[in-house]
Amino acid sequence: MSNERMTKEIKMTSEQGTKEPSHRIASFGLRHSFVIFSATRLLLVILIAFCVSCSGKRITKANVDQVTEGMSKKQVESILGPPTSLTTEDFVIMKKTTYVYRQDKDTVTIVFKDDKVQSKDSTLSN
């Protein structure tokens, strides 16, 4: 075999060798992207399912009964969630905030004096 022919064969072999791994890398990249995309979709579905399950009825008689005088706004919100509406009146000697929770036809009203529960009223039935 002549040197020229041998050089040509080596050159062709090395060119084929460089093409093959880049094809493998591209294939790996596509598979890797698909796995990430699938994992992201699965995580999104799980997150949506979790949010839907947590957004159930929080305004129940049992939950409202847990709210007692002297509780802070943060404690009340940890039990009942954020209020549907609220009003704040800032008097010179005290601050009065009213949280109103509405769910279907039921209403719960909680009055805070200086950020502590002063009273609560509810239209919830057993």
C-alpha positions, 0 to 999 in steps of 0.5 A: 500500500502506498503512503499516499493511499494509507494517508488518505484512508487514515484521513477518511477514518478520522473524519468519520470518527469525528462525525459519529460522536457529534451525532451521538452528542446531538442525540444525547442532547435531544434525549436529555431535553425530552427528559427535562421537559417531561420532568417539568411537566410532571412537576407542574401537574403535581404542583397544580394537584397540590394547590387544588387539594389545599384550596378546599373549604377552609371556612368551616365551623371547626376552623372558626372555633379554633380562632380565639380572643387574643390571637394575632392576624398571622395566627388567624390567617394560618387557620382560615387563610387570607380574608376575602376582604378587610377594612382598617380604621386607625384611631388615635388610641387604637387600631381596628381591623375587620377581616371578612371571610365569605364562602358560598352563602356563609360569612365569618367576621373577625374584628381585631383591636391593636392586631389581636382578635377582639371578637368574631361572628359567623353565619356558619351552621354545624 
